[in-house]
Amino acid sequence: LILNEIGLRASLSRLQAAIAPLARAVFPAEGRSLDDHHSFVVSYKPTEDRGLDMHTDDSDVTLNVCLGSDSFEASGLTFCGDMGSADHRLRSYKYAHRLGR
């Protein structure tokens, strides 16, 4: 579900403006100018989205937010090495979402 297509562009632009100072602090070059956003929701259910394949975001800065409940499981997030390098899939960091974090 692409959120800009259901009338949430203005709200998400305000969210982008709110996180812009953090993006600039953490990623000085990439975060200096956040000029657009592509926001979507993945709903992991057997009858809907069963998973999201490995992919590369076409963005300079990405914000991932887990909207699951305290009994929510899965939705792991894996960061791989530099795209294009020979070993980019050999190096990775797996992040597990936790309530309140």
N, C-alpha and C positions, 0 to 999 in steps of 0.2 A: 504494500500500500504506500504510494508516494504521497507524502503529506502536503506538499505544495499544490497537488491536484485536487485536494478536498478542502481548500480554503484556509490552510494554515501557514501560508507563506509569510504573512505579516508577523504572526506570533513567533515563528522560527527566526525571522530576521531580528526580532528583539532579543531572542536567546543568543543569536550569533553576536550581537553587539555587546551583550552582557559578558560573554566569555572571551571577547577579543583581547582584553588586557592580559588575561591568563595565557592565551595563545601567543601573544607577543613576548611575554616573559619567558615562556618555556621554549618557544621556537622563534627567536628574534627575526630571522630572515623570512621563513615561511609564514609566520603569523603576523607580519607587519601590515598586511592588507587582506582582510577577509572580505572578498567581494561578491560571493555567491554561496549558495548552499543547496545540497540535494539531500533531503531528509526522507527517510522511509522507515516503516515498521515491518519487522519479520515476526510472524505469529507461529511459533513452533507447536504444531498439533498434527496428529496423524492424518487429519483430513485437509490440512492446509500446508504450511511450510514444514517440511521434515528436516531441513538442514540448509545451510548456506555454503556452497562450495568455496574452496580456496580461491581468493581473488585479490586483486590490487585495487585499492580505492584510487580514483582519479582526482585526488585532492592533495593540497599541501598539509592540511590539518584535518584530522578526523576525530569526532567525539562520539563515543559509544556509551549508551545509557541502557541499563537493564531495567525494564519495567515489570519484572516478575515479582511474585509475592514471596513471603518468607519460606514457603514450601516449594518454591520453584527450583527445578534442577536442570542441568545442562546449560546451554548457551555459552559454552566456553569460547574464549577469544584467543586466537593464536597469532602472534607476530613472528614473522620469519625474517631472515637476513635481508640484505640488500637485493632487491629485484634485479635480475640480470647477471648477478654474480654466479659463478659455477656452483657454489655451495649454499645458495640462499634457502633451500628447503632443508638443509642439514642443520642449520642453526635456527632455533626458535625459542620463544617464550610463551608459555600458556598462562593466561589470566583467568581465574575463576571468579565470577561475580559473587559478591556477598552482600546481604542486606545491610544497608547503612554505610557502605563503603564505596 
